[in-house]
Amino acid sequence: MEIKVIIFDVGKGDNIIVEFPENIFGLIDFNKKTSQGEPPSLTYLRLKYDELKAKGSNLRICFINITHQDKDHRHGAVDFFAWIEEKKIDIEIWYPKSINIPNIISHLRKNNDLENTFNYIYQFHKKKRTRALEGISEVKTIKNFKIYALSPLPDAIEEDINDRIVNPRNWNPNNTSTALHFRSNNLQLTFGADLPWLEWEKVIERLDISSLKDIYSDFVKASHHGAENASHTTLWEKLLKDLSHIIFTADARYPKKITLDHLSQINKEKLHKYSTFVQNQIFICKNAENVTNKKNIQWIISNNLTGSQNISSQTIRSIPRKKDPELESDFKFIGWEFMFLESNKVEVFQLYPQLQ
């Protein structure tokens, strides 16, 4: 395995694990559904932590990236911070440079959840274990991957801070959302956060003078759940290869039809599209096997479904959910797993917890 990406279903919002070889992890955002006691990524890591401890080993969390301040991207962050504090796990926190950690805490007294999140971040900030991201910049190398921030430039960040002060009701934190781009010799992955097209346009304009040059990706987590303000044919032409896998972290409202129309207009006939919203695809889970069974949670991984779950603007809201006859019970989809192999192949799986 070269790298694994797990995109959890948390409704409209992001909760993502990036797993490198040798039990090294990175995390992107921390949303959770009301029905979920904690972000699914935290549940996954708890199980992995216990499993490795039993074998006398441990996991490493190299980074967590909080892309911006919206609740659907950091709602469960406090749960995660409490866990790493309990386990004494060292991490590095990445966030947009537009977030001024010490100053923002004083403005959050009416939002305990957000205040607590930034209080945790501030503790790491004081220990010099945070990194504020801006512009197109190389952030870190993990294993074979160089990781780049795709962020607004300092002048856009200053403008954003002024808007926040002068016109807070119309301030939009998506404008300073931080996308990430991973690059190895054979593979490129992009995680689009909620970056709107107008900011993507600025990123694209700066590519030629950056060390990146291009962002053609084998895997893309679409920006802003597939919203119309985060879509443009130029963006998809710059981001997607012919065989790219693109996923929308969606609810019933997303991805928007105009976004799917933009995708259909570009010449990428073998593009694979996925959604975390259950009604966007038919569930097929043959030869399922139990991979973990702890804390009354039974994780089930399906067989390889690479390329079998494409969606279109005609079918996106009309395909019904189906039960798996082999499991003889209904089950709840929990996310997609993309395993990128060193042989330049990708295996795609659906994840489910079996209902108790």
N, C-alpha and C positions, 0 to 999 in steps of 0.2 A: 504493500500500500504506500502510495506517495502522499496522499492526504485524504481526509474524510470530512464531509460537511453534513451536518444534521440541521435541518430547518424544521422547527417545531410548530405545530398548529396552536397559536394563541389568539386566534381571531385576527382582527385588524391590528397588527403589531408585529414586532420582531423578537425572536428568541433563538439564537443561533450558536451552535458549537462548531468550531474548526478543530479537528483532531489530527495532529502530526504523529509520525512514528515515535516509538518509545514513550508512549503515554504523556505526550506534551499537548496541551490544550490552549486554545484561545477562545474567547467568548465575545459575542457581539449582541448587545442589548438584552433586556430582561423583562419583557412583558409576560403577563400571565392572564388567563381567563379568570373570571369570578369563581368558576367551579374548580379551579386549580389552586390548591393550597400554597403552592410555590411555583416559580418558573420551572417548566419541564427540564431545562438544562441543568438546574440545580439538582433535581431528582436523579437525573442521569449521572451527574458527577458524584453524588452521595453513594450510589450503587457502585460506581467504578472505584471510588476511594476505598470502600469497604472490601471490595474484591481484591484490589491490589495489596491492601494492608494484610489480608489473610495469606497472601503469597510472599510477604516480607518485602514488598515493593511499594512505590508511591507514585502519585501523579504530579505533574508540574503544570501550573497555569501561567503561561508566559505573558498574557495580556488579557484585559477586558476592555472593550471599546464601547463606551456609551456615546452613541452617534449624535444625540442632541437631547433636549430636555423634555420632549413630549412624553406624556404618561404612557402611551402605548409602546414606548421603547425603554422605559426605566422603572416601570411600575413595581417589579419584583426585585429590584436591585438591593433593597435593604435586607431581604431574606438571604441573598447571596453573600453580602458583606458580613452578616452575622455568622454565617457558616464558616467563611474563611478565617474570621477572627477566632472562632471556637477551635478550629483545627490548626490555627497558626500557619496558614498557607500564605506564602509570599506571592504577591502579584504586582503587575504594573498596570495602572489605569490610564487609558487614552480617552481624550475628550476634545471637542472643538475649542480652539483658542478663544472663541467668543465668550466662553463661560469663565467669568472671573470668580473663582471659588470663594475666597474670603468675603468678597463684597456681596455675593448673591445670597449667602446664608442669612444675612440680616434682613432680607426682603421676603423671607419665606415663612414667617411666623404663623401664617394662616394655612399653611400646607405642610402638615407634619411629615407626610410621606416624602415629599421632595426635600424638605429641610434635612431629614435624617439621612437621605441619600447623599447629599452634599457634605454633611458633617463627616460621614465615613470617608468620602473622597478627600476631604481636607486633611484627615489624619494621614493618608498616604502622601498627600501633597507636601506636608511638613517633613516627611521622611524621604522626600525627593524620589518618590516612586510613582509619579504621574508624568504624563507627557501631553502637552497641548499641541494639537495638530493644526497646521495651516498650509495653504498652497499645495502644489504637487511636490511631495517630499518623501524621501525614503525614510521609513520609521525604524525598521528592524529586520534582521535576517533570522529566520527560524528554519533549521534543517536546510533544505534546498531552495527555500522560498525567500525572496525579497518582498517585503511588504511596504506598500506606498500609501500615503494619504492622498486622497483627491478632495481637496478642501478649498473654500474661498480664500482669496488673497487678503493680506492685512487691511487694505482699504475697505473691502467689503465687510470685514469683521468690525471695523470702526463704525461704518455706516449702520451695521446691525445693532451695535451697542447704543448708538444715538437714537435709533428708532425705538429701542426698548425703553429708553428714558422718556423721550418726547411723546411718543405715540404708542404706548404699551398695548392698547386694545387691538391695534392692527399689526403688532409685531408678530412675525412668523419664524419660529426657531428652525423650520425646515431649511430656510435660506442659508444657514451656516451648518447644516448637517454634514457629517464627515463620511464620505464613502471610502472604502479600502480596496486596493488592488493587490493581489498576490501573484507573483511571477516566479516560475522556475524555468529550467531549460526547455521543458516540454509542455508546460501547462500555465494557463492564466485564469484567474478567478476574480470577479468583481462583486463587491457587496455594496449596493447602491444607497443604503440607508433611506432617507426621505428627500434626497437632493433633488430639487426641481429642475426642469429643463433649462431655465434661464441660467442656473449656476453650472449645469453640465456644459452648456454652450461655452462658458468661460474656461472650463477645464479643457475642453477640446481645443480651443484657440491656443492654449498654452502648451499643448503636448509637444509641438515641434521644437520648442526651446527647453524642454525638460529632458531628463535622462530616460524617460519612459518611451517617448516617440509615438507609441500606439497603445491602445487598451483593448485590442481584440481578445475576447475572452471565451474560454471553453465553458464557463459557468457564470451565470449572472443572477444575483438576487435583485430583482427589479426594484427601482426606486419607488417609494411612496405607494406600495401595494398595487401598482399599476394604474395610478390616478392619471387623469388627462394632463395635469400640469407637470408631470414627470416623464412625458412621452414625446418623442419626435422621431421622424424617420431618420434624420441625420444621426441622432443618438444611437439608434439601433444599428445603423450601418457601421458606426465606429466601434460599437461594443461587441457585436455578435459575429461569430464565425458560422459557416454553413451547418456545422454539427453541434452548435452550442446548446446547452441546457439552460433554460431561463425559468425562474420560479417566482410566483407572486405570493407574498404573505398577505392573505386576503380574508375578507368576510363576504357577505352576500352582495355587497355593493361593488366589489372589485374582483378582477381588473376591469376597467372601463372599456366599453366597446371601441372607443376611439383609439385606445392603446392597442387592442388586438387588431384593429384595422391598420394601424401603422406597421405592426409586425407583418401583416399579410402583404403589405406593399413592397417590402424589401425582398431581395432575391435570395432568400435563405430557405430553400424548400425542405431541408431536413432538420429544421429547428425543432427541438423538443421543448414543449411548454408544460408547466406544472403549476398547481395551486394548492395552498394549504386548506382552502375552504372545501369541506367534504362534498358539497353538492356539485363541485366542478369536475368530478371524475367518477368513473365506475370503480369500485373497489374489487380487486381480485387478489386473493391471498392463498395461493396453493402451497402445499408442503411446508406450512409454517412450523417453526421450531422455537421452543422456549429457550431464551438465552439468559435470562436472569429471573430470579423469583425471590425478592426480598421485600420486607415491609408491605406485604400484601399487594405488591405491584408485580405483575407478570408481563415482562416485555417480550413481545413477539415480533420477529422480523420476517417479512415475506420473501418470496423468491425474487429473483432479478426481474424487474419490470421496465428495463431500459427502453425508452421510446414508446411505451405502450399507452401513455396517459395524456396524449396531446389533446388540447382543447381548442375551440374556435369560437368566434363570436356567435355562431349559430347554435352551438350546443352548450355554451358555458353555464347556463342556468336551467337547463332542461333535463340533464341526465340524473336519474334517481340513484340514490345510494342502494347498494345491494349487500345482502348477507353472504357470508362464506359458508357453503354447505359442509365443508370439511371440518370447520370449527364447531358447527352445530349451535352457534349462539351469535347474537349480534355483538359487535365490538366497535370500539371508537378509535378512529384514525388519530394518531398523535403526531405524525410528521413524516418528512422525507429524509432519506439518507442517500448521499451521493458518495461513492467510494471510487476515487481516482487511482488507478493502478499504474505501476511503473512502465507497463507495456503500452501506455497511451490509450488504455481502455477505461471506460467508466461503467460501474455497476450501480443501478438505482434500485432502492428498496423503499417499501412503505413500512412504517412502524406502528404498532398497535399495543395498547395494554389490554389484556383479557379482562373482561368484567368479572368481578368476584361474585 
